[in-house]
Amino acid sequence: MPSSVASTKRKKASLARYDIIGDIHGEYDKLVGLLTKLGYELQDGVYRHPERTVIFVGDLIDRGPKQEAVYRLVRGMVEAGTARVVMGNHEFNAIAFATPNEVTGDMVRPRTGDLGEKNRHQHRAFTDQVGLDSGLHDEIVAWFRTLPLWIEEPELRVVHACWHQASIDRLAAAGYNEGRFTPEMTFETGDESSPLFTAAEMILKGPEISLGELPGFADKDGHIRHNARLRWWRHDARTLREAAEIPVNAVDEDGNPYPPLPETPIGDLSEYLYDLDERPVFFGHYWRKGAPELDAKNALCVDYSAVKEGESLVAYRFTAGEDLDNENFVRFPG
């Protein structure tokens, strides 16, 4: 074989190839369907691909019907080296809901009082399936503590909700991405007065923008929100309509369809914006619907509301060195 051909083949074989998969929320059957469609095969109890590795963007749990099965499949892949995963806000919430707060006598994410009732409702699908404070619950939460908050490689970045460099630098300096999310770290990031709380909220939930005097809208859990998620990839956003993202088919406080946001001018968003010259960043959390598409030339969301009936679990097939392209999205079903 000519040396130039052999060199080309070695270069092709060495390219990083990842399949970045969106928020699963217990949708085990959709996950198996998507992995199969992507060419992964079950070998020795683990889904494997001869050339590719999965990266999960977090939110493995809550809402869906088979959360333990999702946990076992994903953990098995991670431990076998066929997948990686970052922590989502639902994994973080599960950790906080199981971590004692020595100051209040409750948990870092409270279980008592009005807030506790809200939290119990949000966690109920998960805790009902695994058993609150059971051995299985403890096992899963302990594994969640090992998950990184972000992944950064020469070819790409992955985070659950927002790549915000200042927040990532602050968390990194405190040792928060070393696979050991300790109870002390949980307590500090659960303390709203701590800068680390703000940093963790930024990357796990993303920045928000106020709706001002506009009426609130109901989120997917029925809670009324007066802030919208900020499109931190939109360098061209100059108005509230362009910068803010509210759920598809959102309703107002009276249950009526939420009207389009106004073209109200907004201030400077530069502290949140992702550099268009940076490596590609992949994220979830934004609860999209319909056909997936790029958000920017180097930023894309893979969360397409898989837990909703009729919606798909989405992956993006990434190969290092290639421009992002809508043709590389894969979804199941679909």
URUR-V652301 format. One line per field, one symbol per residue. phi: phi as a letter, one per 30 degrees, with the letter a starting at -180 (. if undefined). psi: psi as a letter, one per 20 degrees, with the letter a starting at -180 (. if undefined). A space follows every 10 residues. Layout:
BEGIN
phi: ???
psi: ???
END
This chain:
BEGIN
phi: .edddddddd ddddddbbcc cdechidddd ddddedddjd bdbhibdbbd bbbdbccjhd ciiddbdddd eddddedddd icabacdcdd dddddddccd cddciccece ccidddddde ddcdeddddc ieidddeddd dddeddddda bbbecabbbd badbdddddd dddcidbcia ddeddddddc cddceddddd eddcbidbbd diddddbddd ciddccbcdc ddccdcdbbd ddccbcedid bddcidedde dddddcddce dcddddcdde bcabidhdbi ddadcadbba cccbheddei ccdcbcdcbe jcddbedcdb bbdk
psi: pqhhgggggg gghippoqop papgljmghh gggggghijq qopkjppqqh iqpqopjalh apgrimhghg ghgggggghi jirrqqprhh gghhghijoq oigijbrgoq iraghhgggg ghiggghhhi opjrhggggg hhhhhipqir pprhhrqpqg hpoohggggg hghjkjkkkm nrhgggggii oiiphhgggg hghhirqqpq jciqqrqpai jjppqjqqqp njinhjpirh hhhqorqpkq qaijjqpprq qrlpqrapjh iiqppijrqq pqrchjlrqb pqqqhrhkpq pjollhippi rqpqqpoppp iqqqphijqp qpr.
END
